[in-house]
Amino acid sequence: MLTALERAYDIDDLRQLARARLPKAIFDYIDGGADDEYSLRRNREVFARYQLVPRYLVDVSRTDTRTSVLGKSIEWPVLLAPTGMSRLFHHEGERAVARAAALSGTYYSLSSMASVSIEDIGRQTLGPKCFQIYLFRDRELTREFVQRARDSGYDSLCLTVDVPVAGNRKRDRISGMTLPPRLNFKTLLGMLSRPYWCWKMATTPTVMLANVAHRIAAGSSEVTSLMSYINSQFDPSATWEQIEWLIQEWQGPFAIKGILSPQDAVEIGASAMVISNHGGRQLDGAPAPLEMLPEIAAAVAGRAQLIVDGGVRRGTDVLKAIALGASACMIGRPYLYGLAAGGESGVARALSLLREEIVRGMALLGVRTLAEVNADSIRLAAACE
């Protein structure tokens, strides 16, 4: 008899499993976006504007999904994005995700706001690892994170630049969701409707901001939510000059995450740019990453790798992004749905589904390597021309 995970045949099936297993406020935290959620919806809709153009009578008995991103060879062109406080979604959290990514042969990115420490993930896996960082008001905290990532064997650094202030995430305001969760009658009722989740939260170590716990404990007041900590540390005065400083501080493969404007696609020594609107969770009304990809690719002109983050739910989405000029894609929600649905096995299921779709899509497209996926492989749908 098939298990629930085995009966999940695509990412949306895993999303439904996650919805059934998480308290509503926690699920909405994964699933929701900012304001009216226009950008969240747009991220998916834009993929449907494009059609893949297959070529036939090509020997596709063997296909090769390998590529190189941020200085590391990976088995397939999907990286796992940094997501905060993953132990809220399953008690194994970031450890489960990092292990599944390594077994799948691709990058895992640890968030500064993770519920597991930099050092813990460094010990968990020998797979390719990226650490995501911000330019904090406290530059010593930024410098500390860089050194800890270097000492723990991380292969690259990823700077997120699209959070000068926190976005207005309406679903979280309605549900009363905070990070860490703050109990009131409404949130308590929702959590008690998921007894297994409650039991695991009660019988495993407290979920906390593992990488800054020592800083919070030393502060003059208790930090009761992730949002209050973000608002106290994010630096809205940060400029490109500080980014140059951070690149020099790291001295290794470096990505900038949150680029949407071709004017921001400047040459300052970054190895890669992650075209992203933060999953529709920051500026609502911002364009979808995929629709900005051709313009940014033209502006960058090969000086840095381009990674598309946002809206990927199918392997064919990845092929569309590569055809338009991306080196790879990055996913967040798809693997979090898998994590919530079944821990490490759920993440592995999400990754295997996407990877199988890429392999099948390549064969049906008539290409044997990712290098053969190009502008000839894609066109705008007639209604969008």
PyMOL commands that set and color helices and strands:
alter all, ss='L'
color gray80, all
select helices_A, chain A and resi 11-21+24-31+38-48+86-88+93-104+118-124+139-151+170-175+185-192+195-203+213-217+226-233+240-250+262-264+278-280+289-300+315-323+333-365+370-372+375-377+382-384
alter helices_A, ss='H'
color red, helices_A
select strands_A, chain A and resi 50-52+67-69+72-74+78-80+108-110+129-133+156-160+254-259+272-276+305-309+328-331+378-380
alter strands_A, ss='S'
color yellow, strands_A
deselect
rebuild
show_as cartoon
